[in-house]
Amino acid sequence: MAESIVEDELWEDFHRVVNMTSRELRDWLAVQGADEDTEALPDQAGPELGHRVLAILGKRRADLTPDDVDVMDRVVETIVAERGPDPEPTAGEDSWRRGLMNLGHDPLKP
């Protein structure tokens, strides 16, 4: 069995702060990034980091790369900096919510 390169704490933190399902995130990125340049390629709509999060959500822990671990760490740090360690559901500014949702975190979800 392959040894996982991601620490337990990071794995748990990532899956705690990324509270959107892969389907919710994929749908969000397609809508959020839709414009006339991306309409032909809806799977590529939205920010690259959001697509990286989506790819990680589709992987088994043993299949993660060091680059995936860096992305997970960056996403956890960003969301915790924006929301705190134990966030309560809150609406906040629209642009703030959209930015967090681009990372897989919906601040309205508990």
Backbone hydrogen bonds, N-H to C=O, Kabsch-Sander energy under -0.5 kcal/mol:
donor,donor_aa,acceptor,acceptor_aa,energy
11,W,7,E,-2.4
12,E,8,D,-2.6
13,D,9,E,-2.9
14,F,10,L,-3.0
15,H,11,W,-1.9
16,R,12,E,-1.2
17,V,13,D,-2.7
18,V,14,F,-2.5
19,N,17,V,-1.5
20,M,104,G,-2.0
25,L,21,T,-2.7
26,R,22,S,-2.6
27,D,23,R,-2.6
28,W,24,E,-2.5
29,L,25,L,-2.9
30,A,26,R,-2.0
31,V,27,D,-2.1
32,Q,28,W,-3.6
33,G,29,L,-2.2
34,A,31,V,-1.0
38,T,35,D,-0.9
39,E,35,D,-1.4
41,L,38,T,-1.2
44,Q,41,L,-2.2
45,A,42,P,-1.2
51,H,47,P,-1.5
52,R,48,E,-2.1
53,V,49,L,-2.3
54,L,50,G,-2.3
55,A,51,H,-2.3
56,I,52,R,-2.2
57,L,53,V,-2.4
58,G,54,L,-1.0
59,K,56,I,-1.9
63,D,60,R,-1.6
64,L,61,R,-1.3
69,V,65,T,-2.1
70,D,66,P,-2.0
71,V,67,D,-2.1
72,M,68,D,-2.8
73,D,69,V,-2.5
74,R,70,D,-2.4
75,V,71,V,-2.7
76,V,72,M,-2.6
77,E,73,D,-2.5
78,T,74,R,-2.4
79,I,75,V,-2.7
80,V,76,V,-2.7
81,A,77,E,-2.2
82,E,78,T,-1.9
83,R,79,I,-2.7
84,G,80,V,-2.8
90,T,107,P,-2.5
97,R,93,E,-2.5
98,R,94,D,-2.7
99,G,95,S,-2.2
100,L,96,W,-2.0
101,M,97,R,-2.6
102,N,98,R,-1.8
103,L,100,L,-1.3
104,G,101,M,-1.5
105,H,100,L,-2.3
106,D,104,G,-0.6
109,K,106,D,-1.7
